Amino acid sequence: MSSADRRIVVVGDSVAGCTAVRELRARGHEGAITMIGADPDGCYARPPLSKHVLKDQVAEAETWDLSDLDITSVGDRAVSVDTDARTVSTAAGADIPYDALIVATGAAARRIADPDQSGEIVLRTFADVRALRPRLDEARTAIVVGAGFLGMEVASACAARDIAAIVVDVDPPLERLLGPFLSEAISARAESASVDFVRVERPVTLIGDPVVGVELADRTLRADLVVTCAGDVPETGWLEGSGIADRHGVRVDERCATTVPDVFAAGDVTYFGTASSRSPFWSNAVAQGKVAAASALGVEPTCAPTDDYFWTEIMGLSIKVVGPLPLRGEPTVVEGSVENGSALLKWSHDDGRATIVAYGIKKPVGLLRRLARETAVPTT
Ligand SMILES: Cc1cc2nc3c(=O)[nH]c(=O)nc-3n(C[C@H](O)[C@H](O)[C@H](O)COP(=O)(O)OP(=O)(O)OC[C@H]3O[C@@H](n4cnc5c(N)ncnc54)[C@H](O)[C@@H]3O)c2cc1C
């Protein structure tokens, strides 16, 4: 079959899906491309949602224009896939045929409320931000469940509005991802901006209907606003029975191929190998979108399927990380000082690799990548 006859369907219209579509055309695919996306707000970037879009009342999500790519966009939810007939069915009843399928349905916010409990607020989509912003305008107190990067970004938005925020988690802020050294530095900075932390022994439950607080082992906490930032779950419901996904997500190999012929996957929905751990970050979704597209065309990918660059913005501080995570022990301070909120840090790992962190210091990502490469110790 020539490229012009090959019909490629991409399900999911966020960064992994849009990158895949762009890459398909960039690698010379001339055949039909159909992109199926369920979000009524269309294609947009999520990272700004918890940063300036959340803080700034008038800011809009950053949307992408794919009109130059000559694709068919279907604004609908994929509800099932038939891997024998090679069709994807949508909620509106369309059966869309494919020769190659790219699964890029990402993840949804993990909810912790009881199914019959109303008013749980999460942050995953632009619609979530539209619902959250007016609540931030009115709130004087807030509880944020989860001290990962998203929870800390929401706490930052609270601090910027002088809302007294309490962040509740079983682990110290960002420790699972960035390790104890940066966790302590970030906690100290947040506490000086009037953010409190409550460390719990087991996951909390939400109280009220609608939700008004959280139940801890020894007391309840209530606030004007409660936001759940308790991780995400891969969007695999529509793949049920197809053999493409399991309870961890969609397992892919180095070529972003799934275990089903001509089905590839990219982004937050995926995991590699047997580790069953996902790395739901932007740069990975971009890398995998490119690799899945190349594999769907049967050509060599131009990049690896993982990219260990991650960034966040907490309490007005930009933190950029290049290299393996999590970070253990103390770093070498290459430049500046953590106390002053402006430092370039390096962690050396046992396997010879290095992680470079720009902590509140302006450094281009390219430079951080180069430093991580150059300071790695080759293992022979
Ligand atoms: C608020 C927020 C802030 C973030 N900030 C950062 C950051 O600072 N740094 C960083 O590295 N990462 C950040 N991330 C993570 C990053 O945004 C994700 O890794 C990235 O969006 C993953 O892209 P994706 O395309 O795989 O999936 P998603 O972004 O989840 O998109 C999947 C798309 O598929 C659609 N979809 C789902 N199911 C179906 C279906 N059945 N049919 C049709 N369409 C479907 C959804 O509507 C969605 O548009 C952030 C995430 C969030 C939510």
The ligand as an SDF file (V2000), in Angstrom:
LIG
                    3D

 53 58  0  0  0  0  0  0  0  0999 V2000
   -2.8480   21.6960   34.5550 C   0  0  0  0  0  0  0  0  0  0  0  0
   -1.6740   20.9210   34.0520 C   0  0  0  0  0  0  0  0  0  0  0  0
   -0.4060   21.4930   34.0810 C   0  0  0  0  0  0  0  0  0  0  0  0
    0.6970   20.7840   33.6000 C   0  0  0  0  0  0  0  0  0  0  0  0
    1.9350   21.3560   33.6660 N   0  0  0  0  0  0  0  0  0  0  0  0
    3.0110   20.6650   33.2240 C   0  0  0  0  0  0  0  0  0  0  0  0
    4.3160   21.2400   33.2830 C   0  0  0  0  0  0  0  0  0  0  0  0
    4.5030   22.3570   33.7860 O   0  0  0  0  0  0  0  0  0  0  0  0
    5.3590   20.5010   32.7950 N   0  0  0  0  0  0  0  0  0  0  0  0
    5.1820   19.2600   32.2250 C   0  0  0  0  0  0  0  0  0  0  0  0
    6.1640   18.6330   31.8000 O   0  0  0  0  0  0  0  0  0  0  0  0
    3.9630   18.6890   32.1590 N   0  0  0  0  0  0  0  0  0  0  0  0
    2.8760   19.3770   32.6400 C   0  0  0  0  0  0  0  0  0  0  0  0
    1.6320   18.7980   32.5630 N   0  0  0  0  0  0  0  0  0  0  0  0
    1.4870   17.4810   31.9530 C   0  0  0  0  0  0  0  0  0  0  0  0
    1.2910   17.6120   30.4490 C   0  0  0  0  0  0  0  0  0  0  0  0
    0.3670   18.6220   30.1530 O   0  0  0  0  0  0  0  0  0  0  0  0
    0.8260   16.2650   29.9220 C   0  0  0  0  0  0  0  0  0  0  0  0
    1.9100   15.3790   30.0460 O   0  0  0  0  0  0  0  0  0  0  0  0
    0.3720   16.3570   28.4650 C   0  0  0  0  0  0  0  0  0  0  0  0
   -0.7630   17.1700   28.3230 O   0  0  0  0  0  0  0  0  0  0  0  0
    0.0550   14.9450   27.9270 C   0  0  0  0  0  0  0  0  0  0  0  0
   -0.4320   15.0630   26.6390 O   0  0  0  0  0  0  0  0  0  0  0  0
   -1.3220   13.9270   25.9630 P   0  0  0  0  0  0  0  0  0  0  0  0
   -1.6210   14.4450   24.5840 O   0  0  0  0  0  0  0  0  0  0  0  0
   -0.6590   12.6170   26.1190 O   0  0  0  0  0  0  0  0  0  0  0  0
   -2.6500   13.8090   26.8290 O   0  0  0  0  0  0  0  0  0  0  0  0
   -3.7430   14.8450   27.2880 P   0  0  0  0  0  0  0  0  0  0  0  0
   -3.1490   16.2080   27.4350 O   0  0  0  0  0  0  0  0  0  0  0  0
   -4.4020   14.2370   28.4650 O   0  0  0  0  0  0  0  0  0  0  0  0
   -4.7710   14.9140   26.0730 O   0  0  0  0  0  0  0  0  0  0  0  0
   -5.5200   13.8170   25.6600 C   0  0  0  0  0  0  0  0  0  0  0  0
   -6.6440   14.3160   24.7730 C   0  0  0  0  0  0  0  0  0  0  0  0
   -7.3990   13.2000   24.3530 O   0  0  0  0  0  0  0  0  0  0  0  0
   -8.7700   13.5080   24.4330 C   0  0  0  0  0  0  0  0  0  0  0  0
   -9.4940   12.2550   24.6810 N   0  0  0  0  0  0  0  0  0  0  0  0
   -9.4780   11.4790   25.7930 C   0  0  0  0  0  0  0  0  0  0  0  0
  -10.2630   10.3890   25.6160 N   0  0  0  0  0  0  0  0  0  0  0  0
  -10.7880   10.5060   24.3840 C   0  0  0  0  0  0  0  0  0  0  0  0
  -11.6740    9.6930   23.6240 C   0  0  0  0  0  0  0  0  0  0  0  0
  -12.1660    8.5520   24.0930 N   0  0  0  0  0  0  0  0  0  0  0  0
  -12.0010   10.1080   22.3800 N   0  0  0  0  0  0  0  0  0  0  0  0
  -11.4960   11.2490   21.8640 C   0  0  0  0  0  0  0  0  0  0  0  0
  -10.6440   12.0460   22.5420 N   0  0  0  0  0  0  0  0  0  0  0  0
  -10.2980   11.6800   23.7750 C   0  0  0  0  0  0  0  0  0  0  0  0
   -8.9010   14.4600   25.6110 C   0  0  0  0  0  0  0  0  0  0  0  0
  -10.0560   15.2680   25.4720 O   0  0  0  0  0  0  0  0  0  0  0  0
   -7.5980   15.2430   25.5000 C   0  0  0  0  0  0  0  0  0  0  0  0
   -7.7700   16.4210   24.7660 O   0  0  0  0  0  0  0  0  0  0  0  0
    0.5130   19.4810   33.0600 C   0  0  0  0  0  0  0  0  0  0  0  0
   -0.7600   18.8980   33.0490 C   0  0  0  0  0  0  0  0  0  0  0  0
   -1.8450   19.6080   33.5490 C   0  0  0  0  0  0  0  0  0  0  0  0
   -3.2130   18.9680   33.5410 C   0  0  0  0  0  0  0  0  0  0  0  0
  1  2  1  0
  2  3  1  0
  2 52  2  0
  3  4  2  0
  4  5  1  0
  4 50  1  0
  5  6  2  0
  6  7  1  0
  6 13  1  0
  7  8  2  0
  7  9  1  0
  9 10  1  0
 10 11  2  0
 10 12  1  0
 12 13  2  0
 13 14  1  0
 14 15  1  0
 14 50  1  0
 15 16  1  0
 16 17  1  0
 16 18  1  0
 18 19  1  0
 18 20  1  0
 20 21  1  0
 20 22  1  0
 22 23  1  0
 23 24  1  0
 24 25  2  0
 24 26  1  0
 24 27  1  0
 27 28  1  0
 28 29  2  0
 28 30  1  0
 28 31  1  0
 31 32  1  0
 32 33  1  0
 33 34  1  0
 33 48  1  0
 34 35  1  0
 35 36  1  0
 35 46  1  0
 36 37  1  0
 36 45  1  0
 37 38  2  0
 38 39  1  0
 39 40  1  0
 39 45  2  0
 40 41  1  0
 40 42  2  0
 42 43  1  0
 43 44  2  0
 44 45  1  0
 46 47  1  0
 46 48  1  0
 48 49  1  0
 50 51  2  0
 51 52  1  0
 52 53  1  0
M  END
$$$$
